[in-house]
Amino acid sequence: MPDPLNTLFYAFESGNATPACSVSYVVRRTPRARHLSVRVAAHTGVVIVAPLAAPAPAVQAFVRQHARWIERQVQRFTATAAELPIRWPYGRTLPYRGEEHLVQVASAAASAVAREAGLLRV
């Protein structure tokens, strides 16, 4: 979990041929970092990891320098997220033939659905 005192929230405007879009990013300062790095992930968004002593203008210049790459990665994750199937939350019920049934995912090899005493095994 990032330390709130070493985490700052920013946004930048992309400057490529497409219309400008705003991308938010977090600057996480850590004593373990030796250089600036950028990480883009679906669950965390854009995170700039910076050494404690890195000055803010250097961090901003780093983000500007990598803005196009960051934008491509954000677009890629956005497109991928739209294609992912919806995951069924563990322990959720589903109405089937007028009754609520607890859904239990058995194994990927199973190809049938079994119904027994308020439980659907898929």
N, C-alpha and C positions, 0 to 999 in steps of 0.2 A: 504494500500500500504506500503510495507516494506521500511524503511529508508535505502537509499543506503549506508550510512556511517556505518550502523549496519548489513549489509548483505554481506557475503563473499561466494564465489563460490569455491567448492572443488569437488574432485572425489575420489572414493576409488575402489580398486580392491577386488573382492570377493575372499575368500580363501577356498571355499568348494570343493566338489569332481568334480563338473562340471568345464569346462574351465573358467578361470577368466574373469569376465566382469567388465567394468568400469561403475560406477553409479555416476552421478553428483548429488550434493546436495547443498543446500543453508543453511547457518547458519544465522538465524535471531535473533539478540539480542534485548531484550525488557526489560524494567524495571518491567513489570508485571509478568514476568516468575520467578518462585521460584525454579525450578529445570529443568533439561534437558528433553526435550521430542522430539519425532520424529513424523512427520506427512507425510503420503504418499497419494497423491491424483492425479487423472488423469490430472486435469487442472493446478496444481501447481508443480507437481513433488515431490521430497523429500526435506522436510524442517525440519531442526533441530532448535528448539526454545530453546534459551539459555538465562539465566540471564546475565545482563550486566557484572557482575564480574566473570563469568565462564572463567577460563583460557583455551586457545586454546588446550593445550595437553589433558585436561579433556574432551573437546568436541570431539577431535579425538578419544580418547579411548572409549567414549560412542558410536560413530559411528561404530568403529571396533567391539565392543561388540554386537551391534545389526545388523551387516552387513548381516547375513543370513536372518533375518526377513525382513529387508529392501529389499533385493534382491527378496524374495518371493512376497512381495507386489508389487514391480515394475513389475515383470513377470505377476502377476495376473491382474494388470491394463492394461498392454500391450495386454494380451489375450482378456480381456473384450472389449477394445477399437476396436479390429479387428472385433468383433461380432456385434458392435452397428450399427444400420441402419444409413444411411446418412440422415441428417436433411436438409430439403429444406429451403433455406434462405427466410425469409419473403420478399415479394415484387418482387421475381424473376419471370421472364417470361419463358414460355415453348412453343416451336413451336408445333402447332397442326393443321393439315389440311391446311398447308401453311400459317397460321397466328400466330403471337405471342400472347399468352394469359397470363395474370397475374394469378398466382396460388394463391388461397385463401383456407386455411384449415378451414373448417366449424366446425365440431365437430367429436368426436370419434365415435358417434352413427350413423353418416351418412354412408350409404353403397353405395351410387351412386355418379356419377360425373355429375355435371350440367355445361353446357356451355351457357353463355349469354354475349353478347356484349364485347368480348375480355377478358372474365373472366372465369376461370375454378375453380369451387368450388368442392373441394374434401373432 
